[in-house]
Amino acid sequence: EIRIGSSADLLQSFDRRELDTVIVRLHAGRNDGELLAEERFGWFAAPGWQHRAGEPIPIATMAEPCGVRAIAAQRLDAAGVPWTEIFVGGGVAAVAAAVMAGLGVAALASRMLPFGAIDVGPRLGLPELPRLPILLHTRVKDGPSRDALAALSAAFRSAIRE
């Protein structure tokens, strides 16, 4: 069984022993798990998108409790960059579609980019986003399940490699 959800929700299910293994972004207050990779993020927009001078940066983002959303908002606020939410979606595909439709800019991981999206952070003077660790939490110790997990971990590391 495979589930996709927020890191917080998946970790709660793992802690309640509802799931044997989860792959999540580092969650505040946790320092356990095996590091799979550190993921790079940037500020991406459609190739022809132009910011209107004097207006807040229009941001397309995931709904709360997305950790990337929280980090992006904190970094923009700390840098004094005026911004506004132009689109709030329930999934990365929806946010990517909003970006490619020209609605605005999104903080996205390189592996999640829609084809053709460009990094506009430097051009707009947007703050740098941190690299975020991806962690594996598991109770599986040996046997065929552990072998399958090793293969999945290797595939995940390969997908994130810059």
C-alpha positions as CSV (number, residue, x, y, z in Angstrom):
1,E,0.0,0.0,0.0
2,I,1.3,3.5,-0.9
3,R,-0.1,6.7,0.4
4,I,0.7,10.3,-0.5
5,G,0.2,13.0,2.0
6,S,1.8,15.8,3.9
7,S,5.0,15.0,5.9
8,A,3.2,15.8,9.2
9,D,0.3,13.5,8.4
10,L,2.5,10.6,7.3
11,L,4.8,10.9,10.3
12,Q,1.7,10.8,12.6
13,S,0.5,7.7,10.9
14,F,4.0,6.2,11.2
15,D,4.2,7.1,14.9
16,R,0.7,5.5,15.5
17,R,2.2,2.4,13.8
18,E,-0.4,2.6,11.0
19,L,2.5,2.7,8.5
20,D,5.7,0.7,8.6
21,T,7.7,3.2,6.4
22,V,7.4,6.8,5.3
23,I,9.5,9.1,3.1
24,V,9.1,12.7,4.2
25,R,10.7,16.1,4.3
26,L,12.4,16.9,7.6
27,H,9.7,17.9,10.0
28,A,10.3,20.5,12.8
29,G,11.1,18.8,16.1
30,R,12.3,15.5,14.5
31,N,15.9,14.4,14.0
32,D,15.4,10.7,13.4
33,G,15.3,8.9,10.1
34,E,17.8,8.1,7.4
35,L,18.8,10.9,5.1
36,L,18.0,10.0,1.5
37,A,18.9,13.4,-0.1
38,E,18.8,17.1,0.3
39,E,16.4,18.7,-2.2
40,R,17.0,22.1,-3.8
41,F,14.1,24.6,-4.2
42,G,13.8,27.7,-6.4
43,W,11.2,30.3,-7.4
44,F,9.7,29.2,-10.7
45,A,7.4,30.7,-13.3
46,A,6.3,30.2,-16.9
47,P,8.9,31.3,-19.5
48,G,6.9,34.3,-20.7
49,W,5.7,35.4,-17.3
50,Q,6.6,39.0,-16.3
51,H,6.2,40.7,-12.9
52,R,4.3,43.9,-13.0
53,A,6.5,46.6,-11.4
54,G,5.2,48.0,-8.1
55,E,2.9,45.1,-7.5
56,P,3.4,42.3,-4.9
57,I,4.8,39.1,-6.2
58,P,1.9,36.7,-7.0
59,I,2.6,33.4,-5.4
60,A,1.0,30.0,-6.3
61,T,1.3,27.6,-3.4
62,M,0.0,24.5,-1.7
63,A,-2.5,24.7,1.0
64,E,-1.5,24.6,4.7
65,P,0.1,22.8,6.4
66,C,2.7,22.6,3.6
67,G,6.2,23.1,5.1
68,V,7.6,24.6,1.8
69,R,4.7,27.1,1.8
70,A,5.6,28.1,5.4
71,I,9.4,28.5,4.6
72,A,8.7,30.4,1.4
73,A,6.4,32.9,3.2
74,Q,8.9,33.3,6.1
75,R,11.7,34.0,3.6
76,L,9.7,36.5,1.6
77,D,8.6,38.3,4.8
78,A,12.1,38.3,6.3
79,A,13.5,39.8,3.1
80,G,10.7,42.5,3.0
81,V,9.4,41.3,-0.4
82,P,5.8,42.2,-0.9
83,W,3.8,39.2,-2.0
84,T,0.2,37.9,-2.3
85,E,-1.3,34.4,-2.8
86,I,-2.7,34.2,-6.2
87,F,-3.4,30.5,-6.2
88,V,-3.7,27.9,-3.4
89,G,-3.9,24.3,-4.7
90,G,-4.3,20.9,-3.1
91,G,-1.4,19.3,-4.9
92,V,1.9,20.0,-6.7
93,A,0.3,19.3,-10.1
94,A,-2.3,22.0,-9.6
95,V,0.4,24.5,-8.4
96,A,2.6,23.6,-11.4
97,A,-0.4,24.1,-13.7
98,A,-1.1,27.5,-12.2
99,V,2.5,28.5,-12.7
100,M,2.5,27.4,-16.4
101,A,-0.8,29.2,-16.9
102,G,1.1,32.4,-16.0
103,L,-0.7,33.1,-12.8
104,G,2.5,33.7,-10.8
105,V,5.6,32.3,-9.1
106,A,5.9,29.1,-7.0
107,A,8.5,27.7,-4.6
108,L,9.1,24.3,-6.1
109,A,11.7,21.5,-5.9
110,S,13.7,20.9,-9.1
111,R,12.2,17.4,-9.4
112,M,8.7,18.7,-9.4
113,L,9.1,21.3,-12.2
114,P,6.7,21.4,-15.0
115,F,8.4,21.3,-18.4
116,G,9.6,24.7,-19.4
117,A,9.4,26.4,-16.0
118,I,12.3,28.8,-15.3
119,D,13.9,30.0,-12.1
120,V,13.0,33.7,-11.7
121,G,14.3,34.1,-8.2
122,P,17.6,35.9,-9.1
123,R,15.9,38.2,-11.7
124,L,13.2,39.2,-9.1
125,G,15.6,39.4,-6.2
126,L,13.7,36.8,-4.3
127,P,15.4,35.2,-1.2
128,E,17.3,32.0,-1.5
129,L,15.3,28.9,-0.4
130,P,17.1,26.3,1.8
131,R,17.9,22.8,0.7
132,L,15.5,20.5,2.6
133,P,16.4,17.0,3.7
134,I,14.3,14.0,2.6
135,L,14.2,11.3,5.3
136,L,13.3,7.6,5.4
137,H,11.6,6.4,8.6
138,T,11.1,2.7,8.8
139,R,10.6,-0.2,11.2
140,V,11.5,-2.7,8.5
141,K,14.8,-4.3,9.4
142,D,15.5,-7.2,7.1
143,G,14.1,-9.6,4.5
144,P,12.5,-9.0,1.1
145,S,10.8,-5.8,2.4
146,R,14.1,-4.3,3.4
147,D,15.6,-5.2,0.0
148,A,12.6,-3.5,-1.7
149,L,13.1,-0.5,0.5
150,A,16.8,-0.3,-0.4
151,A,15.9,-0.3,-4.1
152,L,13.2,2.4,-3.5
153,S,15.7,4.5,-1.5
154,A,18.3,4.3,-4.3
155,A,15.7,5.3,-6.9
156,F,14.6,8.2,-4.8
157,R,18.2,9.4,-4.3
158,S,18.8,9.1,-8.1
159,A,15.7,11.1,-8.9
160,I,16.8,14.0,-6.6
161,R,20.4,14.0,-7.6
162,E,21.3,17.4,-9.2
